[in-house]
Amino acid sequence: SEQLGQPLPLTGRTVIVTSQSGESAEVVRWFSRAGGSSDIFGLTLEGGSFLARTAPCLVGAGGTELAFAATRSLTVTLALHLAILAALGEDPAPALAMLEAPQDCDVAPALAALGKVDTIVTSGRRLQGVAEALALG
């Protein structure tokens, strides 16, 4: 979805498209805009999905998607990307080091500010994660 909102040039680049369901509107729209290229790889849980059928090369497909918190998407995506990068000879150590040393943030001021709020409206592509987290409660 980031490539749709803030596209980068893809000429001469390899692209890995990830989607849990493989059916999201962003995936369908991206393929219609990007056109065909042999340097597009797909990762999805659904082997029969649009992404699985459309990507020239499906790197991985898992089992049927179940309802989980949004962190599952991020975790699966990070794990698959790290596995692919490692298989391509890239050193995953810097990324793994960041995961092993999380930074704690003081959320007390935010909780205090939001504690008496009845309605929250978010807008903007870059706030998508915030909107999803708020919707999960």
Beta strands, then each sheet from edge to edge (+ up, - down):
strand 1: 15-19
strand 2: 40-44
strand 3: 57-61
sheet 1: 1+ 2+ 3+
end
